[in-house]
Amino acid sequence: MEQIMMVDLHSQYQKIKEEIDREIFSVIESTQFINGPSVKTFQDNFKNYIKAKHVITCGNGTDALQIAMMALGLKPGDEVITADFTFVATVEVIALLGLKPVLVDVDSETFTIDIEKLKAAITPKTKAIVPVHLFGQAANMKEIVKIAKQHNLYIIEDTAQAIGAEYTFENDKVKKLGTIGDIGCTSFFPSKNLGCFGDGGAIFTNNDEYAEKLHSIVNHGMKVRYYHDNVGVNSRLDTIQAAILNVKLKYLDNYNMARQNAAEYYNNAFKNFDKLQTPVVQDNSTHCFHQYTLVTKNIDRDKLREYLNSKEIPAMVYYPVPLHLQKAYKDDRYKKGDFPVTEMLSKSVISLPMHTELEKEQQDYIIECVLDFINE
Ligand SMILES: *Cc1c(COP(=O)(O)O)cnc(C)c1O
């Protein structure tokens, strides 16, 4: 059996090595390292894939979120609502822009923003909601869209972990996550479902006005060279990364399917144990399993993790500390106990190896070790 990895990028690369290497070397030969033709091609390919009117690539997923908030003209003091249980990037850019982060607890089954608590967090100063499609699971977009309309709020979707997942509305209209709100953001960090070989990100929208602003902001706020209309940033997807993504995008649906199959295999093995809560798959959306995350019940999660590690099985805790208890985001408005679901999850979740190259033999071994621990 091959060594088990949390994410096996090496085996994945081996399968497409020839194609990838050819693309990389052709960029090197061209020496058009910045904004070379592959960047434009990737924006077009990605636009077709995700079915958004505009795709603007940028340096990484965190930049994507920041640039989206800048493009919407959010002003210092404006309140932006997001989930307490997520990666720090969202709240980080809210803070950097001088906006006011408003944290909301999550649902214990989907791990995405709790709709009733979201409603309760809205004030006259609220300007935007940033739902996070955590671990590849869709936030409740049907309700979020309703709430946003009712209160005239922007929606910026954090799709860094859910690229390729789909959402079906009541009228049977199907949309890719990230194209439902005003602006969608994603990351091409190597371990994401669509990852490049370094940093990368993208922003998508169907709104022409936002698109123009986004194009300008990623490029120092200029449309005409050396004429700066907006305060911008320098955030670009390298040509080499775009060339790699052009190859990998063709395989994204297969990659997501491999993850879904692996998740189903885990689910079948774990679903009948009271000590494990398996991920839910919702009726109206696909789950693209960026992570396969169990909630442990009445067992010592950290001991389980240590046990798995001792059996050469990596396992991770995403995320061990809720945002409202992080030192950098300490705030008088929040204290321990305010977000009971997030606090419970941060103590009890464990993510098992999940990637496109997982073998049945490896999963059987992982399953056996998890069950050995919980049955002991
Ligand atoms: C990875 C990630 C980001 C940030 O992406 P980077 O490319 O690493 O900057 C933002 N939000 C979520 C939920 C993520 O998982």
The ligand as a Tripos MOL2 file, in Angstrom:
@<TRIPOS>MOLECULE
LIG
   15    15     1     0     0
SMALL
NO_CHARGES

@<TRIPOS>ATOM
      1 C1         -8.0350   28.6220    1.0330 C.3       1 LIG1
      2 C2         -9.1270   29.5060    1.4740 C.ar      1 LIG1
      3 C3         -9.0900   30.9050    1.2920 C.ar      1 LIG1
      4 C4         -7.8680   31.6350    0.8500 C.3       1 LIG1
      5 O1         -7.2450   31.2140   -0.2830 O.3       1 LIG1
      6 P1         -5.6910   31.5340   -0.5110 P.3       1 LIG1
      7 O2         -5.5030   31.2600   -1.9610 O.co2     1 LIG1
      8 O3         -4.9100   30.6160    0.3590 O.co2     1 LIG1
      9 O4         -5.4640   32.9520   -0.1730 O.co2     1 LIG1
     10 C5        -10.2040   31.6390    1.6330 C.ar      1 LIG1
     11 N1        -11.2950   31.0650    2.1530 N.ar      1 LIG1
     12 C6        -11.3680   29.7410    2.3750 C.ar      1 LIG1
     13 C7        -12.6080   29.1690    2.9420 C.3       1 LIG1
     14 C8        -10.2810   28.9250    2.0590 C.ar      1 LIG1
     15 O5        -10.3580   27.6120    2.2860 O.3       1 LIG1
@<TRIPOS>BOND
     1     1     2 1
     2     2     3 ar
     3     2    14 ar
     4     3     4 1
     5     3    10 ar
     6     4     5 1
     7     5     6 1
     8     6     7 2
     9     6     8 1
    10     6     9 1
    11    10    11 ar
    12    11    12 ar
    13    12    13 1
    14    12    14 ar
    15    14    15 1
@<TRIPOS>SUBSTRUCTURE
     1 LIG1         1 GROUP 0 **** ****
